[in-house]
Amino acid sequence: MSRREHFDPQYDPAIAAEVDQLLARRTRDIRLKGEIMRLFRARIWSQTAKIIRSWMIWVAFLDVLTLTVNMLILPSATSGRMLLPAAIIPPVAMAVVFLWRKPQAPWLQAASLIAGMFLILLSVALVGVSAGGEFYERHLNIMLFVAITAIIIFGVPLAWTITNAALALGLYLAFQVHNPALDLGSTVAATLFFASGIFATVAARRIMTILAQKTFLLELRDRRRVTELAEANHRLELLASTDPLTGIANRRWMSETLDRIWGAERRCFGGAAMLMCDIDYFKKLNDHLGHAQGDRCLVEVARIIQDNIRRDCDLVARYGGEEFLVLLPGVNEDEAYSVGERIRKGVEAAAIHNPGSRMSRRVTISIGVAVQTADEVITPEELQRLADEALYRAKQAGRNRVLLYGQGSAEHRSVG
């Protein structure tokens, strides 16, 4: 698929079909897997990693700030007990930031994030437990708040989210069971209350992920459709500029191209030559052998012309029924004449049968050549008129020949 972006494997027909199938489902039933899931994760990784790194840095900063404030306003004994567990957070957070600087293996990303979250939550809880008193319950609640913010903003796989949520609730329950200020009933009630909030947060995170996945699928489909539309437009442009029989350019394309390049670009290639080529007695061929054979003749002549010009810079178009126009940039009279002779000899050597020809039983071609030097100022229409005049005189002189127009009059170079 020539115009498609080579780095987008979602344009594979199988993936395109799967995208359409997924979008046909209800939003809540969308499940990405395989290559589409890989594409989705690759697409969101940069943003997700940036969010995780920012969150970790802020948690470390707030931990240091909070510990500093506590040391200033709390009794030294209390703040001293907070110091060791609070010191866990900065190195853990920075380790996660380091591992999330660039893509890693999925298992390493999952392990680093889950382990980092567990240690951070454990640190927050231990700060309160170590300080005791009112700090015990307060820091457990802070721990859950930290967990909830992470669940909401981390766009990671659902399994990672559920694991972090379970670890947070497990830590809360474990420490509350040993909370001397609460009995077992209060501990269970508080855990159930916070569990409902955690579950709601996980459900919200799941919905956010599904919506993000649906948006990604819509983007894949829209990009594919835009590309297909661009390809369709390109094909229409080719159809509008290509002769459907011979496959070479048509008159419209050649006229537009000449108008476009005949300014500064013409000066760059230092002059140009035009060849007007006309198949001799082509109407007689159609009359004797039919239009199907005439079409085959046109296709073969077009091929011969293309084989004898420079594909990288010369231009050829079917200009009329049996007429072809060739533009040769940057050539002189001798070079242009040589190209015309090669074309004429190639057509003659092809030995295409033409019983209606008055001079040969084979198809022949007449060619008029007009050359413009780099110093001349002449329009493409004028150069074409000169080539037409040379072609007309070639016909008058007996056909099957190349005639060069020069010095204001047509001069004939004999054909061997």
VOGU-3710 file (C-alpha; in Angstrom, 3 decimals, decimal comma):
1> msrrehfdpq> 0,000/0,000/0,000  2,177/2,662/-1,381  0,959/5,788/0,380  0,428/4,282/3,819  2,751/5,115/6,628  5,173/2,228/6,868  5,451/2,477/10,665  1,714/1,889/11,245  1,014/-1,865/11,324  -2,625/-1,147/12,208
11> ydpaiaaevd> -3,217/-0,833/8,463  -2,855/-4,584/8,151  -6,212/-5,891/6,816  -6,561/-8,397/9,679  -6,005/-5,678/12,287  -8,347/-3,318/10,442  -11,059/-5,988/10,507  -10,500/-6,583/14,225  -10,748/-2,846/14,916  -14,104/-2,731/13,134
21> qllarrtrdi> -15,334/-5,757/15,096  -14,338/-4,214/18,427  -16,030/-0,913/17,602  -19,208/-2,787/16,692  -19,499/-3,987/20,313  -20,899/-2,099/23,258  -18,299/0,160/24,836  -18,197/-1,807/28,072  -17,483/-5,024/26,157  -14,364/-3,721/24,401
31> rlkgeimrlf> -11,329/-5,879/25,158  -8,019/-5,298/23,441  -5,612/-8,146/22,909  -2,713/-9,234/20,784  -1,196/-6,743/18,369  -3,842/-4,087/19,005  -3,120/-4,162/22,729  0,591/-3,878/21,990  -0,085/-0,860/19,785  -2,283/0,717/22,456
41> rariwsqtak> 0,316/0,278/25,183  3,053/1,626/22,942  0,864/4,617/22,167  0,091/5,553/25,778  3,400/4,541/27,332  5,036/7,951/27,109  2,131/9,754/28,748  1,646/7,064/31,396  5,359/7,028/32,240  5,414/10,811/32,539
51> iirswmiwva> 2,446/10,751/34,938  3,998/8,002/37,071  7,347/9,784/37,247  5,695/13,086/38,177  3,564/11,399/40,839  6,605/9,694/42,366  8,587/12,925/42,459  5,742/14,782/44,150  5,242/12,027/46,715  8,952/12,126/47,562
61> fldvltltvn> 8,871/15,924/47,774  5,778/15,960/50,000  7,281/13,261/52,199  10,425/15,323/52,785  8,384/18,499/53,285  5,998/16,844/55,754  8,846/15,269/57,702  10,614/18,641/57,914  7,482/20,369/59,199  6,872/17,581/61,744
71> mlilpsatsg> 10,401/17,926/63,063  9,827/21,648/63,535  6,431/21,530/65,251  6,259/18,111/66,939  8,140/16,913/69,971  11,524/15,534/69,032  10,630/12,082/70,372  7,583/11,830/68,091  9,291/13,236/65,009  12,294/11,017/65,640
81> rmllpaaiip> 10,113/7,910/65,487  8,753/9,114/62,132  12,180/9,648/60,581  13,207/6,094/59,731  9,965/4,874/58,067  9,551/8,197/56,233  13,062/7,823/54,811  11,892/4,840/52,766  9,861/6,923/50,306  12,465/9,134/48,509
91> pvamavvflw> 14,844/6,338/47,369  11,935/4,073/46,405  10,246/6,837/44,416  13,490/7,748/42,657  14,104/4,097/41,783  10,673/3,906/40,110  11,379/7,171/38,282  14,656/5,727/36,994  13,052/2,486/35,771  10,261/4,386/34,011
101> rkpqapwlqa> 12,516/6,700/32,016  12,276/4,448/28,965  10,252/1,364/27,986  11,187/-1,828/29,765  9,913/-5,378/29,645  6,261/-5,476/30,828  7,103/-7,728/33,792  9,802/-5,291/34,959  7,465/-2,316/34,644  4,762/-4,149/36,587
111> asliagmfli> 7,171/-5,346/39,289  8,789/-1,937/39,768  5,476/-0,084/39,989  3,730/-2,574/42,270  6,765/-2,986/44,555  7,317/0,769/44,633  3,672/1,446/45,501  3,723/-1,203/48,219  6,827/0,262/49,863  5,458/3,818/49,657
121> llsvalvgvs> 2,128/2,796/51,197  3,950/0,758/53,833  6,149/3,761/54,636  3,142/6,071/55,078  1,441/3,558/57,350  4,594/2,909/59,402  5,074/6,626/59,999  1,711/6,738/61,760  2,179/3,425/63,533  5,607/4,485/64,822
131> aggefyerhl> 4,344/7,837/66,026  1,283/6,259/67,634  -1,699/8,056/69,109  -3,692/10,220/66,723  -1,092/9,702/63,990  -1,896/5,976/63,801  -5,389/6,333/62,298  -4,539/9,528/60,420  -1,665/8,010/58,455  -3,626/4,887/57,575
141> nimlfvaita> -6,240/7,161/56,049  -3,466/9,110/54,263  -2,139/5,804/52,956  -5,525/5,003/51,374  -5,732/8,493/49,909  -2,303/8,026/48,332  -3,421/4,664/46,916  -6,634/6,138/45,482  -4,822/8,983/43,719  -2,415/6,497/42,161
151> iiifgvplaw> -5,259/4,215/41,009  -7,091/7,112/39,403  -4,216/8,673/37,485  -2,083/5,643/36,593  -3,227/4,395/33,167  -1,782/0,927/33,689  -3,287/-2,524/32,983  -6,276/-3,415/35,164  -4,409/-6,301/36,818  -1,753/-3,868/38,085
161> titnaalalg> -4,447/-1,524/39,371  -6,273/-4,313/41,221  -2,990/-5,504/42,751  -2,199/-2,030/44,075  -5,736/-1,694/45,454  -5,532/-5,090/47,171  -2,163/-4,246/48,714  -3,507/-0,952/50,058  -6,544/-2,604/51,638  -4,423/-5,456/52,985
171> lylafqvhnp> -2,058/-3,025/54,692  -4,972/-1,003/56,071  -6,660/-4,099/57,497  -3,424/-5,533/58,915  -2,512/-2,340/60,765  -6,047/-1,612/61,918  -6,348/-5,065/63,453  -3,421/-4,096/65,701  -4,756/-0,598/66,351  -5,183/-0,364/70,135
181> aldlgstvaa> -7,746/2,407/69,705  -10,205/0,241/67,727  -12,050/-2,962/68,489  -12,471/-5,702/65,874  -15,941/-4,570/64,836  -14,829/-1,008/64,210  -11,808/-2,288/62,288  -13,976/-4,426/59,987  -16,485/-1,609/59,481  -13,745/0,900/58,639
191> tlffasgifa> -12,099/-1,574/56,267  -15,390/-2,284/54,472  -16,070/1,439/54,181  -12,711/2,153/52,613  -12,939/-1,012/50,491  -16,113/0,297/48,876  -14,288/3,503/47,989  -11,310/1,582/46,603  -13,576/-0,680/44,524  -15,426/2,340/43,127
201> tvaarrimti> -12,096/3,913/42,224  -10,938/0,749/40,467  -14,239/0,610/38,554  -13,798/4,250/37,508  -10,241/3,508/36,416  -11,523/0,560/34,342  -14,090/2,761/32,603  -11,434/5,382/31,895  -9,207/2,700/30,375  -12,017/1,318/28,194
211> laqktfllel> -12,855/4,813/26,964  -9,186/5,438/26,187  -9,037/2,149/24,295  -12,173/3,023/22,336  -10,712/6,415/21,465  -7,587/4,633/20,241  -9,667/2,260/18,106  -11,588/5,189/16,622  -8,300/6,885/15,819  -6,996/3,761/14,097
221> rdrrrvtela> -10,162/3,482/12,047  -10,205/7,170/11,134  -6,546/7,157/10,135  -7,151/4,109/7,977  -10,140/5,754/6,315  -8,241/8,981/5,714  -5,411/7,005/4,146  -7,837/4,985/2,017  -9,515/8,206/0,903  -6,143/9,707/0,023
231> eanhrlella> -5,296/6,578/-1,972  -8,651/6,733/-3,745  -8,041/10,383/-4,618  -4,573/9,470/-5,835  -6,026/6,754/-8,053  -8,561/9,229/-9,423  -5,758/11,674/-10,174  -3,885/8,923/-11,987  -6,984/8,010/-13,956  -7,500/11,656/-14,877
241> stdpltgian> -3,901/12,011/-16,045  -3,304/8,583/-17,623  -4,302/7,225/-20,992  -6,340/4,117/-20,110  -5,256/2,169/-23,192  -1,477/2,626/-23,247  -0,918/3,406/-19,569  1,213/6,466/-20,325  0,262/10,068/-19,598  -2,532/11,720/-21,520
251> rrwmsetldr> -2,695/15,088/-23,264  -4,175/16,865/-20,255  -1,357/15,766/-17,979  1,307/16,738/-20,502  -0,208/20,186/-21,046  -0,441/20,858/-17,311  3,083/19,576/-16,731  4,543/21,731/-19,486  2,854/24,805/-18,059  4,207/24,002/-14,614
261> iwgaerrcfg> 7,834/23,288/-15,469  8,427/25,722/-18,327  9,690/28,485/-16,052  12,659/28,223/-13,745  12,983/24,465/-14,174  13,430/24,793/-17,950  16,353/27,122/-17,381  17,906/24,512/-15,139  17,876/21,762/-17,754  19,315/24,028/-20,461
271> gaamlmcdid> 16,882/23,857/-23,355  14,573/21,130/-24,535  13,387/19,182/-27,542  9,907/18,062/-28,522  9,129/15,050/-30,671  5,719/14,768/-32,329  5,256/11,123/-33,322  2,454/9,916/-35,584  1,776/6,330/-36,702  1,661/6,136/-40,494
281> yfkklndhlg> -1,576/4,969/-42,117  -3,086/4,125/-38,753  -6,655/4,615/-40,026  -5,951/2,045/-42,759  -4,807/-0,413/-40,090  -8,087/0,045/-38,211  -10,085/-0,322/-41,412  -8,361/-3,566/-42,437  -7,747/-5,296/-39,102  -10,262/-3,688/-36,751
291> haqgdrclve> -9,961/-1,472/-33,704  -8,756/-4,267/-31,415  -5,622/-4,693/-33,519  -5,303/-0,920/-33,683  -5,370/-0,763/-29,887  -2,653/-3,415/-29,669  -0,581/-1,384/-32,109  -0,933/1,762/-29,959  0,111/-0,135/-26,829  3,178/-1,567/-28,542
301> variiqdnir> 4,248/1,783/-30,007  3,859/3,442/-26,593  6,084/0,745/-25,107  8,733/1,239/-27,791  8,792/4,993/-27,199  9,178/4,491/-23,436  12,017/2,015/-24,010  13,966/4,584/-25,992  13,769/7,592/-23,678  15,260/8,358/-20,292
311> rdcdlvaryg> 12,779/7,238/-17,667  14,163/9,596/-15,024  13,639/12,885/-16,858  11,993/12,532/-20,293  8,221/12,809/-20,628  5,887/11,036/-23,015  2,134/11,289/-23,522  -0,467/10,037/-25,920  -1,492/13,322/-27,459  -4,162/12,254/-29,900
321> geeflvllpg> -5,593/9,154/-31,515  -2,297/7,886/-32,923  -0,068/10,804/-31,923  2,525/10,821/-29,154  4,359/13,844/-27,744  7,809/13,404/-26,219  9,660/16,076/-24,216  13,434/15,698/-23,929  14,965/18,149/-21,433  18,566/19,267/-21,803
331> vnedeaysvg> 19,370/17,802/-25,243  20,754/19,324/-28,413  19,649/18,738/-32,005  21,847/15,690/-32,601  20,728/14,009/-29,375  17,070/14,729/-30,073  17,376/13,412/-33,605  19,092/10,249/-32,334  16,223/9,577/-29,932  13,727/10,012/-32,767
341> erirkgveaa> 15,697/7,604/-34,963  15,815/4,980/-32,212  12,065/5,228/-31,813  11,460/5,029/-35,577  13,746/2,021/-35,985  12,207/0,339/-32,950  8,704/0,654/-34,401  9,868/-0,615/-37,788  11,712/-3,547/-36,213  8,618/-4,556/-34,230
351> aihnpgsrms> 7,120/-5,662/-37,566  3,541/-4,914/-36,582  1,331/-5,960/-39,512  -0,421/-3,150/-41,417  -1,926/-4,345/-44,704  -3,349/-0,877/-45,393  0,016/0,880/-45,539  0,946/2,228/-48,952  4,684/2,083/-48,312  5,191/-1,059/-46,224
361> rrvtisigva> 3,298/-4,026/-44,847  4,577/-3,098/-41,410  3,633/-0,276/-39,062  5,926/2,725/-39,392  6,070/6,064/-37,631  6,879/9,635/-38,659  8,503/12,019/-36,202  8,891/15,787/-36,214  11,591/17,236/-33,977  11,901/20,794/-32,695
371> vqtadevitp> 14,724/21,918/-30,414  14,958/24,965/-28,197  18,357/26,036/-26,893  18,879/27,392/-23,397  19,286/30,919/-24,785  15,986/30,968/-26,675  12,787/32,338/-25,177  9,904/30,303/-26,535  6,675/28,941/-25,119  5,937/25,217/-25,032
381> eelqrladea> 3,017/25,850/-27,384  5,361/27,428/-29,918  7,883/24,600/-29,635  5,099/22,103/-30,117  3,883/24,008/-33,205  7,360/23,748/-34,705  7,467/20,006/-33,976  4,015/19,698/-35,580  5,262/21,487/-38,679  8,277/19,201/-38,873
391> lyrakqagrn> 5,958/16,190/-38,539  3,721/17,500/-41,313  6,707/17,849/-43,640  7,913/14,379/-42,691  4,537/13,060/-43,796  4,777/14,993/-47,043  8,291/13,713/-47,648  7,127/10,101/-47,646  6,592/9,066/-44,004  8,683/6,635/-41,931
401> rvllygqgsa> 11,285/9,269/-41,211  12,530/11,754/-38,629  12,518/15,399/-39,652  14,355/18,060/-37,666  13,040/21,604/-37,587  15,740/24,238/-37,310  16,748/27,721/-38,299  13,152/28,660/-39,065  12,699/25,944/-41,683  12,436/22,174/-41,700
411> ehrsvg> 15,498/20,274/-42,817  15,432/16,583/-43,589  18,071/14,139/-42,573  17,943/11,073/-44,691  16,858/7,812/-43,201  19,053/4,907/-44,114
//
